[in-house]
Amino acid sequence: MKKIIIVLFAVMCLAQWIVPAKMVYDSEHTILAGTLYKFKTAPIDPSDPFRGKYITLNFQDSFFQFADSAEWQTGQEIFVTFTTDSAGFAVADRVYHTKPESESYLRTSVDYIYHYANDHKVWYKLPFDRFYLEESKASQAEQIYWKAQRDSAQIAYALVSIGQGQAVLQDVIINDSPILEIINELNQSEE
C-alpha cells in the first residue's frame, strides 16, 4: 500500500512539471513555427478597474460575411485561416467547420451572428485580447494605448503569431514602435 501511495505521489509531482512545460513548449513552438500577423485594434471603453495589469485589446475585423449564415451557431467551434490586406493587416481568409490542412490557422468559436436584410456577418472570438505587462508599466501603457486609439492619425495593432490552432500575442505596436519601447523612452525623457 505504501508503494502505491509513493508512486501516485511521484506521478502527481511529475504532472505538476509536465503540464506547465507543455504549455510553454506549445507557446514557443507557435512563436517559432507559426505565421506572424498584424491585427489592427479598435478603441474600447477603458473603464474596468478589476481586470488587473494588462491592456485590453479590441480588434476591428473579427468577422466574416456569408450569403447564408444559417449554417453557423453561436458558440460553435470554427477554424480560421488568415491573409493580409494591402496595408499588411490580418483579415480572415477562410473559415472551416473542421480543422484545415493549413499550417497556420486559429481554432476559435463563433461569438455572435448579425442578420440584416441580405447582410449576414458572423463574428468570432480572438483569444488574444489581453496584453500583460509588468505592474509598474501597465497604467502608463494603457494611457498610451487609449490615446493612440482616439487619435485617427495613429496606427495601433497587435503582433500575433498563429500556428496550428494556437495564437500567441507577441507585442502591441503603436506607429511602428513597440509599446514598451515607447514607455521606456517617455520614462528616460522625464528623468
GUPA-99485 format. One record per residue (C-alpha): x, y, z; residue number from 1. Coordinates in steps of 0.2 Angstrom, whole numbers, plus 5000, padded with zeros to 4 digits. Example, Ala and Ser with C-alpha at 12.3 -4.5 7.8 and 13.67 -1.06 7.14 Angstrom:
REM GUPA-99485
> X/Y/Z/seq
> 5062/4978/5039/1
> 5068/4995/5036/2
//
This chain:
REM GUPA-99485
> X/Y/Z/seq
> 5000/5000/5000/1
> 5014/5012/5004/2
> 5022/5009/4987/3
> 5006/5013/4978/4
> 5005/5030/4988/5
> 5023/5034/4984/6
> 5021/5030/4966/7
> 5005/5041/4965/8
> 5014/5055/4974/9
> 5028/5054/4961/10
> 5016/5054/4947/11
> 5007/5069/4954/12
> 5023/5078/4956/13
> 5029/5074/4939/14
> 5012/5080/4931/15
> 5014/5097/4940/16
> 5030/5099/4930/17
> 5024/5092/4913/18
> 5008/5102/4911/19
> 5016/5119/4913/20
> 5031/5113/4902/21
> 5019/5108/4889/22
> 5010/5124/4889/23
> 5027/5134/4887/24
> 5033/5122/4874/25
> 5016/5125/4864/26
> 5018/5144/4865/27
> 5036/5144/4860/28
> 5033/5132/4846/29
> 5019/5143/4839/30
> 5030/5158/4840/31
> 5044/5150/4831/32
> 5034/5139/4818/33
> 5018/5150/4817/34
> 5014/5164/4805/35
> 5016/5182/4811/36
> 5001/5193/4808/37
> 4996/5211/4812/38
> 4979/5213/4819/39
> 4973/5231/4819/40
> 4965/5236/4835/41
> 4949/5246/4838/42
> 4945/5258/4853/43
> 4936/5251/4868/44
> 4928/5259/4884/45
> 4943/5258/4896/46
> 4933/5258/4912/47
> 4936/5242/4921/48
> 4946/5243/4937/49
> 4945/5225/4942/50
> 4954/5217/4927/51
> 4972/5218/4933/52
> 4988/5223/4925/53
> 4986/5221/4906/54
> 4979/5231/4891/55
> 4963/5225/4885/56
> 4963/5224/4866/57
> 4948/5225/4854/58
> 4950/5221/4835/59
> 4942/5229/4820/60
> 4939/5215/4808/61
> 4935/5199/4818/62
> 4920/5194/4807/63
> 4917/5185/4791/64
> 4902/5188/4779/65
> 4891/5174/4771/66
> 4876/5174/4760/67
> 4868/5162/4772/68
> 4873/5162/4790/69
> 4861/5148/4795/70
> 4875/5136/4795/71
> 4883/5145/4809/72
> 4878/5144/4828/73
> 4884/5155/4842/74
> 4897/5145/4852/75
> 4901/5134/4838/76
> 4920/5129/4836/77
> 4927/5135/4820/78
> 4944/5136/4812/79
> 4950/5152/4803/80
> 4964/5155/4791/81
> 4971/5172/4788/82
> 4979/5183/4774/83
> 4985/5201/4774/84
> 4976/5216/4766/85
> 4985/5229/4756/86
> 4991/5238/4772/87
> 4998/5222/4779/88
> 4985/5218/4792/89
> 4977/5201/4795/90
> 4960/5198/4788/91
> 4950/5181/4789/92
> 4954/5171/4773/93
> 4943/5156/4775/94
> 4933/5149/4789/95
> 4931/5130/4792/96
> 4920/5118/4802/97
> 4934/5106/4803/98
> 4952/5108/4806/99
> 4960/5113/4789/100
> 4976/5106/4782/101
> 4985/5123/4783/102
> 5000/5125/4794/103
> 4993/5142/4800/104
> 4975/5143/4807/105
> 4966/5148/4823/106
> 4955/5137/4832/107
> 4941/5148/4840/108
> 4922/5149/4841/109
> 4908/5160/4834/110
> 4904/5174/4846/111
> 4888/5181/4838/112
> 4879/5182/4822/113
> 4872/5198/4814/114
> 4857/5197/4802/115
> 4850/5212/4792/116
> 4842/5211/4776/117
> 4855/5202/4765/118
> 4869/5207/4776/119
> 4875/5191/4786/120
> 4890/5193/4797/121
> 4897/5180/4809/122
> 4909/5187/4822/123
> 4922/5176/4830/124
> 4932/5177/4846/125
> 4950/5181/4845/126
> 4958/5173/4861/127
> 4972/5186/4862/128
> 4963/5201/4869/129
> 4974/5204/4884/130
> 4992/5210/4883/131
> 5000/5208/4900/132
> 5013/5219/4907/133
> 5025/5222/4922/134
> 5014/5230/4935/135
> 5024/5247/4935/136
> 5022/5249/4917/137
> 5004/5244/4914/138
> 4995/5260/4919/139
> 5006/5270/4908/140
> 5004/5258/4893/141
> 4985/5259/4895/142
> 4985/5278/4894/143
> 4997/5277/4878/144
> 4986/5264/4870/145
> 4970/5273/4873/146
> 4977/5289/4867/147
> 4983/5281/4851/148
> 4965/5273/4849/149
> 4957/5290/4850/150
> 4969/5298/4838/151
> 4964/5293/4820/152
> 4982/5298/4814/153
> 4990/5285/4825/154
> 4990/5266/4820/155
> 4989/5253/4834/156
> 4990/5235/4831/157
> 4994/5218/4839/158
> 5008/5206/4833/159
> 5001/5189/4834/160
> 5009/5173/4829/161
> 4997/5159/4823/162
> 5001/5141/4822/163
> 4991/5125/4821/164
> 4976/5131/4831/165
> 4985/5142/4843/166
> 4989/5160/4844/167
> 5002/5170/4854/168
> 5001/5189/4857/169
> 5019/5195/4855/170
> 5018/5213/4856/171
> 5007/5229/4854/172
> 5013/5241/4842/173
> 5009/5260/4840/174
> 5015/5269/4825/175
> 5028/5255/4821/176
> 5036/5256/4839/177
> 5033/5243/4852/178
> 5023/5250/4867/179
> 5036/5245/4880/180
> 5049/5255/4869/181
> 5038/5270/4870/182
> 5036/5269/4889/183
> 5055/5267/4891/184
> 5058/5282/4880/185
> 5045/5293/4890/186
> 5052/5287/4906/187
> 5070/5292/4901/188
> 5065/5309/4895/189
> 5056/5313/4911/190
> 5072/5309/4921/191
//
